């Protein structure tokens, strides 16, 4: 049907006249008549099935009143069928010169489609599942443009041609459909004396023109010739182009249209003899009332100038005898203008309603988004508060445990210090009594073991009680720290037992400081870096570094305790 309308018409007409067509149900029967009507139009035949088509229009409109058919899966097809029926009805009215009725049917077809398909100019037609809907819209607007063009209503014609162009870019109506639209737009602007716009559209028409052996090309050349004439260019060139286009056509109606334009130009430049040749033929053979009245008016003026009163009166009488035609023409133009303005107002109201609906949808979506964001923010805040509360509880619990542990250690420390103090006091008293009253030889005093010295026993007891751990804050063990007197007592004990241990050590290793010698006395007891760190109240890392330094000084891979014990044994044997 779309590609071979002549073959499709032959098949449909044969079927429509067969008994099978009489057995069709209501829907298929009306659809059959709609297809026949479209094919008659495509093959440029008059509507022979007009009465049946009028019934089809009402039938398809009635489908749109059934909610389940309008909202169901078939809604797009039903809408399109109803719009197509009105379009074809408009074609029938136009064939019978009922331009007002035709305009009403075309506008009705547009309103049906645009009511059910919002934002049609930006619509994704593939999602509508309606074949050739853009082409249908382009044809309908093009038909309206031609109707207004024929009534010399330039502004409505321009609006409709531009709308048709929008849809033609989506789906072309024919090979030269867009070129024809551009040419018509150029003609309208040329008549309105808007030459810049007219020139633009004529140039655009040439870009879209597929070939030159067609009506679109002849209309374009003719329109461009008239444009050149209005622009003040060579009259001879414009008339020559119009004559050339008139000779290329075999259609008498088209030829008479070209003659009317040529005759009008000759009349304006006052070449009355040439004008008479063309305008007389238009008056005698053209069916178009508007052109015929225009030709009669020009011929009346020509014969008045020539002094031929008889013929001037003859053409004047034609106008006087048909006053109703001019009044009817004016009434038609007024009606058409009112209908078009009402349609524009309807489009504006529909567009405003669509904008308001879109704004409501955006507002509702925004409200939903805001509510979701608020809910998410509230959830995150609750989770954050809960996490902080848990952290605070954990911190409080750890702090309480630390306080309890500190109290336990302090209690144990106080008990240990009391015991140690009593023991130290007894040991010191015993030592004083031994030093004061003992007359034992020096060798017997030296027989006492270094580890049995009171200061050494004190240090070892503190180590056992503290159970010092590496890399812990030495301040935790401040109750076990050695005072200056105790460090001095340890040095004296080492010198006494190991033949001046610190003196010989300093002499053997001059780089050792006094502090290094004190540390060596502690390592002589076999203590670890952690023990020394706690007793000397120094950071574990600091003690560990000093230990590494001392190893380097002694040049030994063994532990400091082993190295120093070996040195002490050598010193004692001297």
Secondary structure, DSSP 8 states (H G I E B T S, - for coil): --S-HHHHHHHHHHHHTSHHHHT--HHHHHHHHHHHHHHHHHTT---TTHHHHHHHHHHHHHHTT-HHHHHSTTHHHHHHHHHHHHHHHHHHHHHTT-HHHHHHHHHHHHHHHHHHSSSGGG--GGGGT-TTHHHHHHHHHHHHHHHHHHTT-HHHHHHHHHHHHHHHTTS-SSTTHHHHHHHHHHHHHHHTT-HHHHHHHHHHHHHH---SSSHHHHHHHHHHHHHHHHTT--HHHHHHHHHHHHHH---HHHHHHHHHHHHHHHHHTT-HHHHHHHHHHHHHH---HHHHHHHHHHHHHHHHHHT-HHHHHHHHHHHHHTHHHHHHHHHHHHHHHHHHHHHHHHHHHHHHHHHHHHHHHHHHHHHHHHHHHHHHHHHHHHHHHHHHHHHHHHHHHHHHHHHHHHHHHHHHHHHHHHHHHHHHHHHHHHHHHHHHH----HHHHHTS-GGGSHHHHHHHHHHHHH---TTS-GGGGGGG---HHHHHHHHHHHHHHTTSHHHHHHHH-TT--HHHHHHHHHHHTT--HHHHHHHHT--HHHHHHHHHHHHHHHT-SS-HHHHHHHHHHHHHH-
